[in-house]
Amino acid sequence: MFGWRLLVLWALLPATAAGSSGRWYPHATVLDPEGKYWLHWGRQGGRLAFRLEVRTTGYVGFGFSPTGTMAAADIVVGGVAHGRPYLQDSTVRVIWAYHHEDPGESGPKYHDSNRGTRSLRLLNPEKANVLSSASPYFDLVNQDVEPVIEKGHESLVHHILLYQCSSNFNDSVLDYGHECYHPNMPDAFLTCETVIFAWAIGGEGFTYPPHVGLSLGMPLDPHYVLLEVHYDNPTHKKGLIDSSGLRFFHTMDVRKYDAGVIEAGLWVSLFHTIPPGMPEFRSEGHCTLECLEEALGAEKPSGVHVFAVLLHAHLAGRGVRLRHFRNGEEMPSLAYDDDFDFNFQEFQYLKEEQTILPGDNLITECRYNTKDRSGMTWGGLSTRNEMCLSYLLYYPRINLTRCASIPDIMEQLQFIGVKEIYRPVTTWPFIIKSPKQYRNLSFMDAMNKFKWTKKEGLSFNKLVLSLPVNVRCSKTDNAEWSIQGMTALPPDVQRPYKAEPLVCGVSASATLHDAFSLRLLMCSVLLGSTLSTQGL
């Protein structure tokens, strides 16, 4: 017979901030597939409080790990011996384990399969209930059912992305959901590009600041959105039908500012290339001063204010950072995740709103690891392809949806010895004419034919980071600012940013943010799984 074990942990933070007294846990997530292991936590002043509820008669294990394994992890093991609680050892990927028996004199028994890891952002601000429980809402789901993660599917629903679609969207394809990026998926779905919300396992709802909201019903507002649900079904369990989705609360009290979303970074393209066998490779996507100068100068010369950022890469991603430059000086990064986990993506609230001015530069910097790959990794939509993007939530909204770049492809090909391609270009990917070793190969085949070594990869990385870039500077519905398509150079950084060392006791506080505000398509992504879904 199972029983529930309760373990309460406290962790000191390297900063002291004002907080309320009393032990309470506003954040919670289930860590294991069977719903036996629950983690609750909350920030109280300069401390983090953790509460574990585990359905077991034996011990409970919990820890923090840089890699999701027990190596180099801080771990605590606890339980109840002879009716009295105890702890062994003391103290962000959370790792967990439990066993049905108490530890013996030689220590705890091996946990077998009762273990796992979960990525969490433990310092998220507390959720503020700005809207009352009677506030109107609408649901974005597969079917007209309760729009929460379906009970029993907490580990099945991996993550959810919500995209804004073009207002010229072909609404004749609205009747059914589709498997994402499958050849049968309607082409119209590809016009849904801008992420306006993201949720992943362990994540929570997103709340707009009290003075900002997502506008609905106006010409520049979303008319259609695409709900993309990723499922994880490693045991290939058949016959599953899921009805999870999102719930959006809305208010008739118009907020002072309309929120906008800017996609910044590397424009998704095959020209984004990453060699195989690289323990680390860095890509940069530029939101250039030329684009920001034109768009902000025309619509908001005093600048816009960023309050949250979503950093996005795929499976090879190991770290993502959004860097900010002004007048040759690097400022503190707007957002960063040096331990990026593709399986856990959500908007990061900024501790303080940051202003973007005309003439600023933004660089989305991504670190990748391709040691386990034998062929090139290309920019693309599939999770085995790569992206390097930041999505900035800001106000007041201007008519700028994308501020990105593409590196020059010909100089990349010259690195592997390509001399000439067939012109005019009539096929895609385009075909190489010389030298003989690459003749009549596509540029993708040529890049894969090249014998990549770690040394060659490092030299190629240095080249790519110095190349001129093609500017992408887009308005709503793929209209363009005049700078679109022009060539720009990476910024000349005269004064790189040097972060001050983290010192315990230095005051730092996270601002709290508030309320939420949005027709629908549906697609699903299966991660090593077979899953039946139904669309709208």
C-alpha positions as CSV (number, residue, x, y, z in Angstrom):
1,M,0.0,0.0,0.0
2,F,1.3,3.4,-1.0
3,G,1.5,6.4,1.3
4,W,2.4,10.0,0.6
5,R,5.8,11.4,1.8
6,L,6.2,15.1,2.4
7,L,9.5,16.8,2.3
8,V,10.1,20.6,2.8
9,L,13.4,22.1,1.6
10,W,14.8,25.6,1.9
11,A,17.5,27.1,-0.4
12,L,19.3,30.4,0.1
13,L,19.4,32.8,-2.9
14,P,22.4,35.0,-3.7
15,A,20.2,38.1,-3.3
16,T,17.8,39.4,-0.8
17,A,14.5,40.8,-1.9
18,A,11.4,41.8,0.0
19,G,8.9,39.0,0.5
20,S,5.9,38.0,2.5
21,S,6.2,35.8,5.6
22,G,4.8,32.3,5.9
23,R,5.4,29.2,4.0
24,W,3.5,29.0,0.8
25,Y,4.1,27.5,-2.6
26,P,2.6,29.4,-5.6
27,H,4.3,27.2,-8.2
28,A,3.8,23.5,-8.7
29,T,4.5,20.8,-11.3
30,V,4.3,17.0,-11.5
31,L,7.7,15.4,-12.3
32,D,6.9,11.8,-13.2
33,P,4.6,10.2,-15.8
34,E,2.4,8.5,-13.2
35,G,1.6,11.6,-11.2
36,K,3.3,10.2,-8.0
37,Y,6.0,12.9,-7.6
38,W,4.9,16.6,-7.2
39,L,7.2,19.5,-6.7
40,H,5.9,22.8,-5.2
41,W,8.0,25.9,-4.7
42,G,7.9,29.6,-3.9
43,R,10.2,32.5,-3.3
44,Q,10.1,34.1,0.1
45,G,12.4,37.0,0.5
46,G,15.9,35.8,-0.1
47,R,15.0,32.1,0.0
48,L,13.4,29.5,-2.2
49,A,11.1,27.0,-0.4
50,F,10.5,23.6,-2.0
51,R,7.8,21.1,-1.0
52,L,7.8,17.6,-2.3
53,E,4.8,15.3,-2.2
54,V,5.7,11.7,-3.3
55,R,3.5,8.7,-3.2
56,T,5.9,6.1,-1.7
57,T,6.6,4.3,1.5
58,G,10.4,4.6,1.2
59,Y,12.8,7.4,0.6
60,V,12.6,10.5,-1.6
61,G,15.5,12.0,-3.7
62,F,15.7,15.5,-5.1
63,G,18.5,17.6,-6.5
64,F,19.8,20.3,-8.9
65,S,21.9,19.2,-11.8
66,P,23.8,21.1,-14.6
67,T,23.1,18.3,-17.0
68,G,20.1,16.4,-15.7
69,T,22.2,13.6,-14.4
70,M,23.5,12.8,-10.9
71,A,27.1,13.8,-11.7
72,A,28.0,17.2,-10.2
73,A,24.5,17.5,-8.8
74,D,23.5,18.8,-5.4
75,I,21.2,16.1,-4.0
76,V,19.1,15.6,-1.0
77,V,17.6,12.3,0.1
78,G,14.9,12.2,2.7
79,G,12.2,10.1,4.2
80,V,10.7,8.9,7.4
81,A,12.5,6.4,9.7
82,H,10.7,5.0,12.7
83,G,8.0,7.7,12.3
84,R,10.6,10.6,12.4
85,P,11.6,12.6,9.3
86,Y,15.3,12.9,8.5
87,L,17.6,14.4,5.8
88,Q,20.9,13.1,4.4
89,D,23.2,15.6,2.9
90,S,22.0,19.1,2.0
91,T,21.9,21.1,-0.6
92,V,18.3,24.2,-13.2
93,R,17.5,21.1,-14.0
94,V,15.6,19.4,-11.2
95,I,16.3,15.7,-10.9
96,W,14.1,13.4,-8.8
97,A,13.9,9.8,-7.6
98,Y,12.0,7.7,-5.1
99,H,12.0,4.1,-3.9
100,H,9.3,2.0,-2.2
101,E,11.7,1.0,0.7
102,D,13.5,3.0,3.3
103,P,17.3,3.3,3.0
104,G,19.3,0.7,4.9
105,E,22.6,1.1,6.8
106,S,24.5,1.1,3.5
107,G,22.3,3.9,2.1
108,P,19.4,4.0,-0.3
109,K,18.7,1.3,-2.7
110,Y,18.9,2.0,-6.5
111,H,15.8,3.8,-7.7
112,D,15.5,1.8,-10.9
113,S,13.1,3.5,-13.3
114,N,11.6,5.7,-10.6
115,R,13.7,8.7,-11.5
116,G,13.8,11.5,-14.0
117,T,14.7,15.1,-14.7
118,R,12.7,18.3,-15.4
119,S,13.8,21.7,-16.4
120,L,12.3,24.6,-14.4
121,R,12.7,28.3,-14.0
122,L,12.5,28.6,-10.2
123,L,12.7,32.4,-10.0
124,N,9.7,33.2,-12.0
125,P,7.7,36.1,-10.4
126,E,4.6,35.1,-8.4
127,K,1.4,34.9,-10.4
128,A,-0.8,37.9,-9.9
129,N,-4.6,37.5,-10.2
130,V,-5.4,40.8,-11.9
131,L,-8.6,39.5,-13.4
132,S,-11.4,38.2,-11.2
133,S,-12.6,34.6,-11.5
134,A,-15.7,35.9,-13.3
135,S,-13.6,37.4,-16.1
136,P,-14.7,36.2,-19.6
137,Y,-12.4,33.8,-21.4
138,F,-12.2,31.7,-24.5
139,D,-10.5,28.4,-25.2
140,L,-8.0,27.3,-27.9
141,V,-8.3,23.5,-27.9
142,N,-8.6,20.5,-30.2
143,Q,-12.2,20.2,-29.2
144,D,-14.6,22.3,-27.2
145,V,-13.5,20.9,-23.9
146,E,-11.8,22.2,-20.8
147,P,-8.6,23.9,-22.0
148,V,-6.1,22.6,-19.5
149,I,-3.6,19.8,-19.8
150,E,-5.9,16.8,-19.8
151,K,-5.8,14.8,-16.6
152,G,-3.4,11.9,-17.0
153,H,-1.7,13.6,-19.9
154,E,0.7,15.8,-17.8
155,S,3.7,13.9,-19.2
156,L,2.3,13.4,-22.7
157,V,1.8,17.0,-23.6
158,H,5.3,18.1,-24.1
159,H,5.0,21.8,-25.1
160,I,2.6,24.2,-26.9
161,L,3.4,27.1,-29.2
162,L,0.8,29.6,-30.4
163,Y,1.5,31.5,-33.7
164,Q,-0.1,34.5,-35.2
165,C,-1.1,33.9,-38.9
166,S,-1.2,36.2,-41.8
167,S,-4.5,38.1,-42.1
168,N,-4.6,36.8,-45.7
169,F,-4.9,33.3,-44.4
170,N,-6.8,30.8,-46.5
171,D,-9.7,30.0,-44.1
172,S,-10.9,27.0,-46.2
173,V,-8.4,24.8,-44.4
174,L,-9.8,25.5,-40.9
175,D,-11.9,22.4,-40.6
176,Y,-9.2,19.9,-39.5
177,G,-6.0,19.7,-37.5
178,H,-2.9,18.2,-39.1
179,E,0.5,16.7,-38.1
180,C,2.9,19.6,-38.1
181,Y,5.3,19.9,-41.0
182,H,3.9,16.7,-42.6
183,P,3.7,16.9,-46.4
184,N,-0.1,16.8,-46.1
185,M,-0.2,19.9,-43.8
186,P,-1.8,22.8,-45.7
187,D,0.6,25.4,-47.1
188,A,-1.5,28.1,-45.5
189,F,-0.2,26.9,-42.1
190,L,3.3,28.1,-43.1
191,T,2.0,31.7,-43.0
192,C,1.7,31.3,-39.2
193,E,5.2,32.4,-38.1
194,T,5.2,34.7,-35.2
195,V,5.1,33.1,-31.7
196,I,2.8,35.0,-29.4
197,F,2.7,32.4,-26.6
198,A,4.8,29.4,-25.5
199,W,4.3,26.8,-22.8
200,A,6.3,23.7,-21.9
201,I,6.3,21.0,-19.3
202,G,7.0,22.7,-16.0
203,G,5.9,26.1,-17.3
204,E,3.0,28.1,-16.1
205,G,0.6,30.7,-17.5
206,F,1.8,34.1,-18.8
207,T,0.5,37.3,-17.4
208,Y,0.9,40.7,-19.1
209,P,1.9,43.7,-17.1
210,P,-1.1,45.7,-15.8
211,H,-0.5,48.6,-18.3
212,V,-0.1,46.3,-21.3
213,G,-2.4,43.9,-23.2
214,L,-2.8,41.9,-26.4
215,S,-5.2,43.8,-28.6
216,L,-7.9,42.0,-30.4
217,G,-10.3,43.0,-33.2
218,M,-8.2,45.8,-34.8
219,P,-6.6,45.7,-38.3
220,L,-3.1,44.8,-37.1
221,D,-4.4,42.2,-34.5
222,P,-4.3,38.4,-35.0
223,H,-7.3,37.2,-37.1
224,Y,-6.1,33.5,-37.0
225,V,-3.7,31.7,-34.8
226,L,-2.1,28.3,-35.1
227,L,-1.9,26.1,-32.0
228,E,1.0,23.7,-32.3
229,V,1.1,20.9,-29.7
230,H,4.2,18.7,-29.3
231,Y,3.6,15.2,-27.7
232,D,6.1,12.9,-26.1
233,N,5.0,9.2,-26.2
234,P,8.3,7.3,-25.7
235,T,6.5,4.0,-25.0
236,H,4.4,4.3,-28.3
237,K,1.2,3.9,-26.4
238,K,-1.6,3.6,-29.0
239,G,-5.2,5.0,-29.1
240,L,-4.5,8.2,-27.2
241,I,-6.8,11.1,-27.9
242,D,-5.8,14.4,-26.3
243,S,-7.9,17.6,-25.8
244,S,-5.4,19.8,-24.1
245,G,-5.0,23.4,-25.1
246,L,-4.9,27.0,-23.9
247,R,-7.3,29.4,-22.1
248,F,-7.1,33.1,-22.7
249,F,-8.7,35.6,-20.3
250,H,-9.8,38.9,-21.8
251,T,-11.1,42.2,-20.4
252,M,-13.2,45.0,-21.7
253,D,-11.0,47.5,-19.7
254,V,-8.6,48.6,-22.4
255,R,-5.0,48.7,-21.3
256,K,-2.9,51.8,-21.8
257,Y,-0.6,50.1,-24.3
258,D,-1.0,47.4,-27.0
259,A,1.7,44.7,-26.8
260,G,3.7,43.8,-29.9
261,V,6.0,40.9,-30.8
262,I,9.2,41.2,-32.7
263,E,11.0,38.1,-34.1
264,A,14.7,38.8,-33.9
265,G,17.6,36.6,-34.9
266,L,18.5,34.3,-37.8
267,W,15.9,34.2,-40.6
268,V,15.0,30.5,-40.9
269,S,16.9,29.4,-44.0
270,L,19.2,26.7,-45.4
271,F,21.9,29.4,-45.4
272,H,22.1,28.8,-41.6
273,T,24.7,26.1,-41.6
274,I,26.3,24.1,-38.7
275,P,29.0,21.5,-39.4
276,P,28.9,18.0,-37.8
277,G,31.0,16.8,-35.0
278,M,31.3,20.2,-33.2
279,P,31.2,20.3,-29.4
280,E,30.4,24.0,-29.7
281,F,29.4,26.1,-32.7
282,R,28.1,29.7,-32.5
283,S,25.6,31.3,-34.7
284,E,24.4,34.9,-34.6
285,G,21.3,36.5,-36.0
286,H,21.3,40.3,-36.3
287,C,18.5,42.7,-35.7
288,T,20.4,45.5,-37.4
289,L,20.6,49.2,-36.5
290,E,19.5,49.9,-40.1
291,C,16.2,48.1,-39.5
292,L,15.6,49.5,-36.1
293,E,16.6,53.0,-37.3
294,E,14.0,52.9,-40.1
295,A,11.1,51.3,-38.2
296,L,11.5,53.0,-34.9
297,G,12.5,56.3,-36.4
298,A,9.3,56.3,-38.5
299,E,6.9,55.1,-35.8
300,K,8.4,55.6,-32.3
301,P,11.6,57.7,-32.2
302,S,11.5,57.6,-28.4
303,G,11.8,53.8,-28.5
304,V,9.8,50.8,-27.3
305,H,9.9,48.9,-24.0
306,V,10.6,45.2,-23.8
307,F,9.1,43.3,-20.9
308,A,9.5,39.6,-21.8
309,V,11.6,37.5,-24.2
310,L,11.3,33.9,-25.5
311,L,14.6,32.4,-26.6
312,H,14.2,29.7,-29.3
313,A,16.4,27.0,-30.8
314,H,16.0,23.3,-31.5
315,L,17.6,20.0,-30.4
316,A,21.3,21.0,-31.0
317,G,20.8,24.2,-29.0
318,R,22.8,24.4,-25.8
319,G,22.6,28.2,-25.0
320,V,20.8,31.2,-26.3
321,R,21.5,34.9,-25.5
322,L,19.9,38.1,-26.7
323,R,22.6,40.8,-26.7
324,H,22.0,44.5,-26.8
325,F,24.3,47.2,-28.3
326,R,24.1,51.0,-28.4
327,N,26.7,53.4,-29.9
328,G,29.4,50.7,-30.1
329,E,28.9,49.7,-26.4
330,E,27.4,46.4,-25.3
331,M,24.7,46.7,-22.7
332,P,23.5,43.9,-20.4
333,S,21.9,41.0,-22.2
334,L,18.1,41.4,-22.5
335,A,17.7,37.7,-21.8
336,Y,19.8,34.6,-21.7
337,D,19.7,30.8,-21.0
338,D,23.2,29.3,-20.8
339,D,21.7,25.8,-20.1
340,F,19.1,25.9,-22.9
341,D,16.7,22.9,-23.0
342,F,14.5,22.5,-26.1
343,N,12.0,20.7,-24.0
344,F,11.4,23.7,-21.8
345,Q,10.6,27.0,-23.5
346,E,8.6,29.9,-22.1
347,F,8.7,33.7,-22.0
348,Q,11.2,35.1,-19.5
349,Y,10.0,38.2,-17.7
350,L,12.7,40.9,-17.6
351,K,13.5,42.1,-14.1
352,E,13.2,45.6,-15.4
353,E,11.7,46.8,-18.7
354,Q,14.4,47.7,-21.2
355,T,14.2,50.4,-23.9
356,I,15.1,49.7,-27.5
357,L,16.0,52.9,-29.4
358,P,16.5,53.8,-33.1
359,G,20.1,52.8,-34.0
360,D,20.4,50.0,-31.4
361,N,21.6,46.6,-32.4
362,L,20.4,43.3,-31.2
363,I,22.2,40.0,-31.7
364,T,20.6,36.6,-30.9
365,E,23.5,34.4,-30.2
366,C,23.1,30.6,-30.1
367,R,25.5,27.8,-29.1
368,Y,25.1,24.4,-30.6
369,N,26.5,20.9,-30.0
370,T,26.6,18.6,-33.1
371,K,29.1,16.0,-31.8
372,D,26.6,13.2,-32.4
373,R,25.8,14.2,-36.0
374,S,27.6,13.0,-39.1
375,G,26.0,15.4,-41.6
376,M,25.4,19.2,-41.8
377,T,22.7,20.7,-39.7
378,W,20.6,23.2,-41.6
379,G,18.3,26.0,-40.6
380,G,14.7,24.9,-40.9
381,L,11.4,24.1,-39.2
382,S,12.0,20.5,-38.2
383,T,13.4,19.8,-34.8
384,R,16.4,18.2,-36.4
385,N,17.0,21.4,-38.3
386,E,17.9,24.5,-36.3
387,M,16.7,27.9,-35.4
388,C,18.3,30.9,-33.6
389,L,15.5,33.3,-32.6
390,S,14.3,35.6,-29.9
391,Y,10.7,36.8,-29.6
392,L,10.5,40.1,-27.8
393,L,7.2,41.2,-26.1
394,Y,7.2,45.0,-26.0
395,Y,5.0,48.1,-26.0
396,P,3.8,50.3,-27.6
397,R,3.2,48.2,-30.7
398,I,4.7,49.4,-34.0
399,N,4.5,47.9,-37.5
400,L,7.6,45.7,-37.1
401,T,7.2,42.0,-36.9
402,R,10.7,40.6,-37.9
403,C,14.1,42.1,-37.5
404,A,16.5,39.4,-38.6
405,S,19.4,38.5,-40.9
406,I,20.8,35.8,-43.3
407,P,24.5,35.2,-43.6
408,D,26.0,35.3,-47.1
409,I,26.0,31.8,-48.6
410,M,28.6,32.2,-51.4
411,E,31.4,33.0,-48.9
412,Q,30.4,29.9,-46.9
413,L,30.7,27.8,-50.1
414,Q,34.0,29.4,-51.0
415,F,35.3,28.0,-47.6
416,I,34.9,24.4,-48.9
417,G,36.4,25.3,-52.3
418,V,33.3,26.1,-54.4
419,K,34.2,28.4,-57.3
420,E,31.1,28.8,-59.5
421,I,27.4,27.9,-59.5
422,Y,25.1,27.6,-62.4
423,R,23.3,30.8,-63.3
424,P,20.6,31.8,-63.6
425,V,19.4,29.8,-60.6
426,T,16.6,27.6,-61.8
427,T,16.6,24.9,-59.1
428,W,16.5,24.8,-55.3
429,P,18.8,24.0,-53.7
430,F,21.0,25.6,-56.4
431,I,23.6,23.5,-58.3
432,I,27.4,23.9,-58.3
433,K,29.3,24.2,-61.6
434,S,32.9,24.0,-60.4
435,P,35.3,22.7,-59.2
436,K,35.0,19.2,-60.6
437,Q,34.7,17.5,-57.2
438,Y,31.4,19.3,-56.6
439,R,30.1,19.6,-60.2
440,N,26.3,19.1,-60.5
441,L,25.9,18.7,-56.7
442,S,23.5,20.9,-54.8
443,F,25.1,23.2,-52.4
444,M,23.7,21.0,-49.6
445,D,25.3,17.9,-51.0
446,A,28.6,19.8,-51.5
447,M,28.7,20.9,-47.8
448,N,28.0,17.3,-46.7
449,K,30.7,16.0,-49.0
450,F,33.4,18.2,-47.5
451,K,35.5,16.4,-44.9
452,W,34.7,18.4,-41.7
453,T,37.2,18.2,-38.8
454,K,37.0,20.1,-35.6
455,K,39.8,22.4,-36.8
456,E,37.9,23.1,-40.1
457,G,34.7,23.7,-38.1
458,L,36.3,26.3,-35.8
459,S,37.8,28.1,-38.8
460,F,34.4,28.0,-40.6
461,N,32.7,29.4,-37.4
462,K,35.1,32.3,-37.3
463,L,34.4,33.1,-40.9
464,V,30.6,32.9,-40.6
465,L,30.5,35.3,-37.6
466,S,32.4,37.9,-39.6
467,L,30.3,37.8,-42.8
468,P,28.1,40.5,-44.1
469,V,24.4,39.7,-43.6
470,N,21.3,40.2,-45.7
471,V,18.8,42.3,-43.7
472,R,15.2,41.1,-43.1
473,C,13.0,43.9,-41.8
474,S,9.3,43.0,-42.1
475,K,5.9,44.5,-41.4
476,T,2.6,42.8,-40.7
477,D,1.5,40.4,-43.5
478,N,5.0,40.2,-44.9
479,A,5.1,43.8,-46.1
480,E,8.7,45.2,-46.0
481,W,10.5,48.2,-44.7
482,S,12.8,49.7,-47.4
483,I,16.0,48.3,-45.8
484,Q,14.8,44.7,-46.5
485,G,17.2,42.8,-48.6
486,M,20.1,45.2,-48.2
487,T,23.5,44.1,-46.9
488,A,24.9,45.1,-43.5
489,L,27.9,44.4,-41.4
490,P,28.0,43.0,-37.9
491,P,28.3,45.8,-35.3
492,D,31.7,47.2,-34.4
493,V,31.7,46.5,-30.6
494,Q,34.2,48.9,-29.0
495,R,33.2,48.2,-25.4
496,P,32.1,44.6,-24.7
497,Y,29.9,44.2,-21.7
498,K,31.5,42.8,-18.5
499,A,29.1,41.4,-16.0
500,E,29.8,42.1,-12.4
501,P,30.5,39.0,-10.3
502,L,27.6,37.7,-8.3
503,V,27.9,38.6,-4.7
504,C,25.6,37.2,-2.0
505,G,23.7,39.9,-0.2
506,V,23.4,42.3,-3.1
507,S,19.8,43.4,-3.5
508,A,18.0,42.3,-6.6
509,S,14.3,42.0,-7.1
510,A,12.0,40.6,-9.8
511,T,9.1,42.7,-10.9
512,L,5.6,41.2,-10.9
513,H,3.5,41.2,-14.0
514,D,-0.2,40.7,-14.5
515,A,-3.1,40.0,-16.9
516,F,-3.8,38.0,-20.2
517,S,-5.7,38.6,-23.3
518,L,-7.6,36.1,-28.4
519,R,-9.8,31.8,-33.9
520,L,-8.0,28.5,-34.5
521,L,-6.0,25.9,-36.4
522,M,-4.5,22.9,-34.9
523,C,-1.4,20.8,-35.5
524,S,0.5,18.4,-33.5
525,V,4.2,17.2,-33.3
526,L,4.9,13.6,-32.2
527,L,8.2,13.0,-30.4
528,G,9.1,9.4,-30.8
529,S,5.4,8.5,-30.5
530,T,2.3,7.3,-32.1
531,L,-0.7,9.5,-31.1
532,S,-4.2,10.1,-32.5
533,T,-5.4,13.7,-32.4
534,Q,-8.6,15.3,-33.5
535,G,-8.8,18.8,-34.8
536,L,-11.4,21.4,-34.6
